[in-house]
Amino acid sequence: MKILATGTAGMLGSSLVPALVAAGHDVVPTDINLADRHPWGPFGPELGHLDVRDRHAVREVFESVRPDFVAHLAAETSLEVSDANPAHAYLTNTTATKLIAQQCGRRGIPIVYISTAGVFDGTKTGAYTEFDEPNPINTYGDSKWRGEVEVAQFAPQHYIVRAGWMVGGGAAKDHKFVSRILDQVRAGRTTLHAVGDKLGTPTYTTDFAACLLNLIDSEVYGLYHMACEGEGTRYDVAAEILSVLGRDDIDLVEVTSEFFAEEFPSMRPYSEIMINQALDLQGMNLMRPWREALAHYLSHEFADLLAPAASLAM
């Protein structure tokens, strides 16, 4: 298939585009950030420009590319940026998604839209499934949920796929929690702090890409959760990182969200734990336990940070 992919300069795109190419698809990757025209390495297609918020540009790219399928990754993912500028968040995550979905609907093209566990309010006891009602508590979550509504309304052939806490991208593209911990390790910090009062489900981009390709091939459209198996807090993830690296010389201190309130003031759900019930029910869940996936990620992308004993154990 010829696949138009939006927002592919980030951590998920760096895993998904190579996976699509390896599967034999003709991928046309786009983004507004062209600082690196090959974020997946020297091989593969060159990144092209597309601002999904520009309705004229969206229409023109559909007319010129004539895709058979669309992977819509483009989004504003910062909670703080979204809360500080709601108009920007809704334009990027909701209105732009409507523009893409409308083009897909008019042309009879399937679309996959990447959403988030942040559509839930975090009050549920136990893991969220696809059958739970969204109730977002911040601008980011609300704008992404409304994007889901636009996709469902305008593109009948759709996959709406909710991811958990994203992990992946390597040193060049990983700018989220795992990278923050690794940067501190690399800088020689002997004491780290991590939040223990928020629960979630890490999601390894390499596993996500493989599972997503399998879902696309199935042509079983609908709403899906796609996160690694298991659950944990940010503290649990940080502790696992240090364990995999073999860094028992670093002290890890568990703190509450208030510790980072100045840097991250946006309200976050207490729980973003998801299970992939729709995938499980249809025998299509390829996601590994998060600890196994995290160990794979660290050993392949950050081997230089492994203590000698940890390297021998891998």
C-alpha positions as CSV (number, residue, x, y, z in Angstrom):
1,M,0.0,0.0,0.0
2,K,0.9,3.6,-0.4
3,I,0.8,5.1,3.1
4,L,0.7,8.7,4.0
5,A,2.0,9.2,7.5
6,T,1.8,12.4,9.5
7,G,3.9,13.6,12.4
8,T,6.6,11.0,11.8
9,A,9.7,13.0,13.0
10,G,9.1,11.9,16.6
11,M,9.8,8.8,18.7
12,L,6.9,6.7,17.4
13,G,7.6,7.7,13.8
14,S,11.2,6.6,14.1
15,S,9.9,3.1,14.8
16,L,6.8,2.9,12.7
17,V,8.1,4.2,9.4
18,P,10.9,1.6,9.2
19,A,8.5,-1.1,10.2
20,L,6.1,-0.1,7.4
21,V,8.9,0.0,4.9
22,A,10.2,-3.4,6.0
23,A,6.7,-4.8,5.5
24,G,6.8,-3.7,1.8
25,H,4.7,-0.6,2.0
26,D,5.4,2.6,0.0
27,V,5.6,5.2,2.8
28,V,5.3,9.0,2.4
29,P,6.4,10.3,5.8
30,T,5.6,13.9,6.7
31,D,6.0,16.4,9.6
32,I,6.4,20.1,10.3
33,N,9.9,19.5,11.8
34,L,12.4,18.9,9.0
35,A,15.5,19.4,11.0
36,D,16.3,15.7,10.3
37,R,15.0,14.5,7.0
38,H,15.9,10.8,7.9
39,P,15.0,10.4,11.6
40,W,14.9,6.6,11.1
41,G,18.5,6.5,9.8
42,P,20.2,6.9,6.4
43,F,17.9,4.4,4.7
44,G,14.3,4.7,3.9
45,P,12.1,7.6,2.6
46,E,12.9,11.2,3.1
47,L,10.7,13.2,5.4
48,G,8.4,15.7,3.7
49,H,6.7,18.8,5.0
50,L,3.0,18.8,6.0
51,D,1.2,21.0,8.5
52,V,-1.9,19.1,9.2
53,R,-3.5,22.2,10.6
54,D,-3.5,23.8,7.1
55,R,-6.7,22.5,5.3
56,H,-5.3,23.6,1.9
57,A,-2.0,21.7,2.5
58,V,-4.0,18.6,3.7
59,R,-6.1,18.6,0.6
60,E,-3.1,19.1,-1.7
61,V,-1.1,16.3,-0.2
62,F,-4.0,13.8,-0.6
63,E,-4.4,14.9,-4.2
64,S,-0.7,14.6,-5.0
65,V,0.1,11.4,-3.0
66,R,-3.2,9.6,-3.6
67,P,-2.6,7.3,-0.6
68,D,-4.3,3.9,0.0
69,F,-4.0,4.3,3.8
70,V,-3.2,7.1,6.3
71,A,-1.3,6.8,9.6
72,H,-2.1,9.9,11.6
73,L,0.5,10.5,14.3
74,A,0.8,14.3,14.2
75,A,-0.2,15.8,17.6
76,E,0.7,18.2,20.3
77,T,1.7,15.8,23.1
78,S,2.8,18.2,25.9
79,L,0.2,18.6,28.7
80,E,1.8,21.8,29.8
81,V,1.8,23.4,26.3
82,S,-1.8,22.2,25.8
83,D,-3.1,23.7,29.0
84,A,-1.2,27.0,28.4
85,N,-2.6,27.3,24.9
86,P,-5.8,25.4,24.5
87,A,-6.5,26.9,21.1
88,H,-3.3,25.4,19.8
89,A,-4.0,22.0,21.3
90,Y,-7.5,21.8,19.8
91,L,-6.3,23.0,16.4
92,T,-3.5,20.5,16.3
93,N,-5.2,17.5,18.0
94,T,-8.9,17.9,17.1
95,T,-9.4,20.2,14.1
96,A,-6.4,18.9,12.2
97,T,-7.5,15.3,12.8
98,K,-11.0,16.2,11.4
99,L,-9.3,17.5,8.3
100,I,-7.4,14.3,7.8
101,A,-10.4,12.1,8.6
102,Q,-12.7,14.0,6.2
103,Q,-10.2,13.4,3.4
104,C,-10.1,9.7,4.2
105,G,-13.8,9.5,4.4
106,R,-14.4,11.2,1.1
107,R,-11.9,9.0,-0.7
108,G,-12.8,5.7,1.1
109,I,-9.3,5.4,2.6
110,P,-8.6,3.6,5.9
111,I,-7.0,5.6,8.7
112,V,-5.2,4.8,11.9
113,Y,-5.3,7.6,14.6
114,I,-3.0,7.4,17.5
115,S,-4.7,8.4,20.8
116,T,-3.8,8.2,24.4
117,A,-4.6,6.7,27.8
118,G,-5.0,10.4,28.8
119,V,-8.6,10.3,27.6
120,F,-9.6,8.8,31.0
121,D,-9.9,10.6,34.3
122,G,-7.8,8.0,36.2
123,T,-10.4,7.2,38.9
124,K,-11.2,3.6,37.9
125,T,-10.0,0.8,40.2
126,G,-8.3,-1.6,37.8
127,A,-7.2,-1.2,34.2
128,Y,-9.2,0.7,31.6
129,T,-10.6,-1.2,28.6
130,E,-12.0,0.0,25.3
131,F,-15.5,-0.3,26.9
132,D,-14.8,2.4,29.5
133,E,-16.2,5.9,28.8
134,P,-13.6,8.6,28.3
135,N,-13.6,11.5,30.8
136,P,-10.4,13.6,30.3
137,I,-9.3,16.0,33.0
138,N,-6.8,18.2,31.1
139,T,-6.7,19.9,27.7
140,Y,-4.4,17.4,26.1
141,G,-6.6,14.5,26.9
142,D,-9.8,16.3,25.9
143,S,-8.3,17.4,22.6
144,K,-7.2,13.9,21.8
145,W,-10.6,12.4,22.8
146,R,-12.4,14.9,20.5
147,G,-10.0,13.8,17.8
148,E,-11.2,10.3,18.3
149,V,-14.8,11.5,17.9
150,E,-13.9,13.2,14.6
151,V,-12.2,10.1,13.2
152,A,-15.2,7.9,14.1
153,Q,-17.6,10.4,12.6
154,F,-15.9,11.1,9.3
155,A,-13.8,8.0,8.5
156,P,-15.8,4.8,8.6
157,Q,-12.7,2.6,8.0
158,H,-10.8,3.6,11.0
159,Y,-8.5,2.2,13.7
160,I,-8.4,4.4,16.8
161,V,-5.4,3.2,18.8
162,R,-4.7,4.4,22.4
163,A,-1.1,4.1,23.6
164,G,0.2,4.3,27.1
165,W,3.4,5.9,28.4
166,M,5.6,5.9,25.2
167,V,9.1,4.4,25.5
168,G,11.4,4.4,22.5
169,G,13.2,6.4,19.9
170,G,16.7,6.0,21.2
171,A,19.0,8.8,22.3
172,A,18.0,11.0,19.3
173,K,14.2,10.9,19.7
174,D,13.5,9.9,23.3
175,H,12.5,13.0,25.2
176,K,10.1,11.5,27.7
177,F,10.5,9.9,31.2
178,V,13.0,7.2,30.3
179,S,15.2,9.6,28.6
180,R,15.1,12.0,31.6
181,I,16.3,9.2,33.9
182,L,19.0,8.1,31.5
183,D,20.2,11.7,31.0
184,Q,20.7,12.0,34.8
185,V,22.5,8.6,34.9
186,R,24.8,9.8,32.1
187,A,25.4,13.1,33.9
188,G,26.7,11.2,36.9
189,R,23.8,11.9,39.3
190,T,24.0,9.7,42.4
191,T,20.4,10.4,43.6
192,L,17.3,10.4,41.4
193,H,13.7,11.2,42.2
194,A,10.7,9.6,40.6
195,V,6.9,9.9,41.2
196,G,5.2,7.0,43.0
197,D,1.6,8.3,43.1
198,K,0.7,7.9,39.4
199,L,0.0,4.6,37.7
200,G,0.3,3.7,34.0
201,T,1.4,1.2,31.4
202,P,4.6,1.8,29.4
203,T,4.4,1.3,25.7
204,Y,7.5,0.4,23.7
205,T,7.4,1.9,20.3
206,T,9.1,-1.1,18.6
207,D,6.4,-3.5,19.9
208,F,3.7,-0.9,19.2
209,A,4.8,-0.7,15.5
210,A,4.8,-4.5,15.1
211,C,1.4,-4.9,16.8
212,L,0.0,-2.0,14.7
213,L,1.2,-3.5,11.4
214,N,-0.6,-6.8,12.4
215,L,-3.7,-4.9,13.2
216,I,-3.7,-3.0,9.9
217,D,-3.3,-6.3,8.0
218,S,-6.3,-7.7,9.8
219,E,-8.7,-5.0,8.4
220,V,-10.6,-5.4,11.6
221,Y,-11.5,-1.7,12.2
222,G,-12.4,-0.2,15.5
223,L,-11.1,1.1,18.8
224,Y,-8.1,-0.5,20.4
225,H,-5.8,-0.2,23.4
226,M,-2.2,-1.0,22.6
227,A,0.1,-0.9,25.6
228,C,2.7,-3.3,27.0
229,E,1.4,-5.7,29.5
230,G,1.5,-4.9,33.2
231,E,1.4,-1.7,35.2
232,G,3.6,0.5,37.4
233,T,4.4,3.9,38.6
234,R,7.1,6.2,37.3
235,Y,9.1,5.1,40.3
236,D,8.7,1.5,39.3
237,V,9.9,2.3,35.8
238,A,13.0,4.2,37.1
239,A,13.8,1.4,39.5
240,E,13.7,-1.1,36.6
241,I,15.9,1.1,34.5
242,L,18.6,1.2,37.3
243,S,18.2,-2.6,37.7
244,V,18.7,-3.3,34.0
245,L,21.7,-1.0,33.9
246,G,23.2,-2.6,37.0
247,R,23.4,0.7,38.8
248,D,22.9,-0.2,42.4
249,D,25.3,2.7,43.3
250,I,22.5,5.2,42.5
251,D,19.9,6.1,45.1
252,L,16.3,6.3,43.9
253,V,13.9,8.4,46.0
254,E,10.2,8.0,45.7
255,V,8.3,11.3,45.7
256,T,4.8,12.6,45.1
257,S,3.7,14.6,42.0
258,E,4.1,17.8,44.1
259,F,7.9,17.4,43.9
260,F,7.8,18.2,40.2
261,A,4.7,20.5,40.3
262,E,6.6,23.6,39.2
263,E,8.0,21.9,36.1
264,F,4.9,19.9,35.4
265,P,1.9,21.8,36.7
266,S,-0.8,20.2,34.5
267,M,-3.3,17.8,36.2
268,R,-2.6,14.2,35.4
269,P,-4.8,11.2,36.0
270,Y,-4.0,9.0,39.0
271,S,-4.2,5.9,36.8
272,E,-3.6,5.5,33.1
273,I,-3.4,1.7,33.3
274,M,-4.8,0.1,30.2
275,I,-5.3,-3.5,29.0
276,N,-5.6,-4.5,25.4
277,Q,-8.9,-6.2,25.7
278,A,-10.0,-5.7,22.1
279,L,-6.8,-7.2,20.8
280,D,-6.9,-10.0,23.4
281,L,-10.5,-11.0,22.4
282,Q,-9.4,-11.3,18.8
283,G,-6.1,-13.0,19.3
284,M,-4.1,-10.0,18.0
285,N,-2.2,-8.8,21.1
286,L,1.6,-8.9,20.4
287,M,2.6,-6.5,23.2
288,R,5.2,-7.9,25.6
289,P,5.3,-7.2,29.4
290,W,6.7,-3.8,29.9
291,R,9.7,-4.9,32.0
292,E,10.9,-7.2,29.2
293,A,10.3,-4.6,26.5
294,L,12.2,-1.9,28.6
295,A,15.2,-4.3,29.0
296,H,15.3,-4.8,25.3
297,Y,15.1,-1.1,24.6
298,L,17.9,-0.3,27.1
299,S,20.2,-3.1,26.0
300,H,19.9,-2.2,22.3
301,E,19.8,1.6,22.4
302,F,21.8,2.5,25.5
303,A,24.3,-0.3,25.9
304,D,27.0,2.3,26.7
305,L,25.2,2.9,30.1
306,L,25.2,-0.7,31.2
307,A,27.5,-1.6,34.0
308,P,29.9,-4.3,33.1
309,A,28.1,-6.9,35.2
310,A,24.8,-6.0,33.6
311,S,26.3,-6.2,30.1
312,L,27.4,-9.8,30.8
313,A,24.0,-10.7,32.0
314,M,22.2,-9.6,28.8
